[in-house]
Amino acid sequence: MESPHIKSLQESLSQLVPLDMAHLELGRQMFEAFSGALYGMDLLAAGTLNRSKAHMAGFRQLVAAKNLICAGALFRLRLDTALRFHAALLVEKPHDFALAVLGGKRVRDLKDRDGEKMTDAYLVKKLGQEYDWVSRVYEQTSGYVHLSNTHLMSAMGPTEGSSESDGSLTIKIAAEDKPLPSWIYIEAIDAFRAATRIILRYVHGWVVTKANPELVQSW
């Protein structure tokens, strides 16, 4: 994952645009590949791209509105999308896996090719073998999904003009964040970009496989 560097918040948000557009291009390539044949993995990838694009739109709007509580929860869902599409690459028969998910099966109740149930913890571990930041960031952003100290701390801060010694606090109840430095939002955007690249990378891998079936023996 990239380290935040000196740039404006608007510039950082604009860097999400090419990734947003890539969702549509990948979808087009996928449904045109192999003479338009339709497979289980196409359905899984389509749902993945659709969810990913919706999250992208929401995240951009929430960061622009300085609503990190909701943007952070969306980032956690972003990782969830990456984990579950990556799960299809861990099983013996990806198309059967995709159809099982389409039929309502929970991923955590399905097993990978090694016979391991694909719980969230297991999927985080497996994806973390390729991206070492995943486990740490998954744990950190879980605090945005469940009511936690993340939400409590976001509602309070020192009173403007007060000294640290007097212990004066300002508590807010509002949709907009308390004043935060821009680098916090930029770091969140960089993390979101990194998670998006994971999703697009694996979907692209399926598109290449579909277009070139001779590259694999059996799917």
Protein Blocks (a to p, Z undefined) as FASTA:
>chain_A
ZZdddddfklmmmmmmmmmmmmmmmmmmmmmgghhpacfklmmmmmmmmmmmmmmmmmmm
mmmnopaklmmmmmmmmmmmmmmmmmmmmpmblmlmmmmmmnopafklpccfkopacdfk
lmmmmmmmmmmmlmmmmmmmmmmmpgcfklmmmmgccdehiafklopacddddfbdcddd
fklmmmmmmmmmmmmmmmmmmmmmmmmmmmmmmlpmbZZ
